[in-house]
């Protein structure tokens, strides 16, 4: 049974990687001015929203990645140590940008989560008025 879970997890990760790579490929093919990973997330969102793919297909891998998200920031933090001069020169501007982008990210994530919770509650009570 454990082998089944490992295979399922690997397939979920592979699916997420393929969607991410599709974003990079589309950006390169059409020379778009958007990061490939952002386009990949937009593609995943649209696929989930239109129910072309189901959340259950990626949920296990996504939960794992979110639980270990802080681990992925270690290389970034180490890389920042080499940018001491840049931070000393432009520290105030960088801090303002970081704070504003964090606030925007929290507002968008919170709003999306709130909308999804209301949608789920609406489905549980049989009310479909909260559908996207």
NULUM-405050 format. One record per residue (C-alpha): chain; x, y, z. Coordinates in pm, whole numbers. Each point is the difference from the previous one (the first is absolute). Layout:
BEGIN
- unit,c1,c2,c3
- A,X,Y,Z
...
# end
This chain:
BEGIN
- unit,c1,c2,c3
- A,0,0,0
- A,288,239,73
- A,131,-46,-354
- A,-340,116,-132
- A,25,322,202
- A,354,64,-124
- A,-100,-56,-363
- A,-305,226,43
- A,216,271,159
- A,259,-23,-279
- A,-273,26,-264
- A,-144,306,175
- A,341,168,16
- A,61,-92,-365
- A,-333,157,-98
- A,84,322,184
- A,345,11,-160
- A,-148,-57,-347
- A,-248,285,46
- A,286,221,123
- A,215,-96,-299
- A,-293,70,-233
- A,-7,354,140
- A,371,44,-75
- A,-41,-148,-348
- A,-292,230,-86
- A,191,305,127
- A,300,-92,-213
- A,-208,-90,-306
- A,-202,323,-3
- A,273,218,156
- A,-234,115,275
- A,113,242,269
- A,-123,-210,292
- A,198,-254,203
- A,-58,-357,-113
- A,-78,-123,349
- A,-269,268,41
- A,-158,-104,-330
- A,20,-362,118
- A,-194,91,315
- A,-257,185,-210
- A,-35,-307,-223
- A,-47,-221,306
- A,-258,242,142
- A,-195,5,-328
- A,13,-380,-25
- A,-131,-34,355
- A,-261,272,-45
- A,-136,-152,-321
- A,16,-344,164
- A,216,-139,-279
- A,215,-136,283
- A,-126,-79,347
- A,153,129,321
- A,33,-357,129
- A,246,-74,-281
- A,256,239,150
- A,-112,47,359
- A,249,-235,169
- A,305,145,-174
- A,-125,357,46
- A,-54,-56,373
- A,352,-140,31
- A,153,294,-186
- A,-191,256,205
- A,97,-170,328
- A,367,20,-100
- A,-16,343,-165
- A,243,162,243
- A,267,-253,-105
- A,-12,137,-356
- A,96,348,124
- A,336,-115,143
- A,189,38,-333
- A,-153,345,-49
- A,103,107,350
- A,355,-124,-53
- A,14,182,-335
- A,-103,326,169
- A,317,-10,208
- A,201,78,-314
- A,-205,313,-70
- A,102,205,304
- A,110,303,-206
- A,-325,8,-197
- A,-204,-25,319
- A,204,276,164
- A,-55,228,-302
- A,-366,-72,-67
- A,-119,-149,328
- A,-289,239,57
- A,-143,-47,-348
- A,40,-377,21
- A,-169,-9,342
- A,-296,204,-128
- A,-37,-226,-304
- A,23,-314,213
- A,-251,125,256
- A,-250,113,-266
- A,32,-323,-198
- A,-44,-206,318
- A,-313,197,92
- A,-142,-41,-351
- A,79,-372,7
- A,-167,-44,338
- A,-310,193,-107
- A,-36,-201,-321
- A,67,-333,174
- A,-238,84,284
- A,-272,115,-237
- A,37,-309,-215
- A,-7,-228,304
- A,-307,178,135
- A,-175,-35,-336
- A,85,-372,-19
- A,-124,-62,355
- A,-329,175,-78
- A,-27,-200,-321
- A,58,-326,187
- A,-253,95,269
- A,-251,84,-274
- A,46,-341,-160
- A,-36,-178,334
- A,-333,173,63
- A,-112,-59,-359
- A,22,367,-97
- A,195,50,-323
- A,-12,380,13
- A,364,8,110
- A,138,-178,-306
- A,277,172,-191
# end
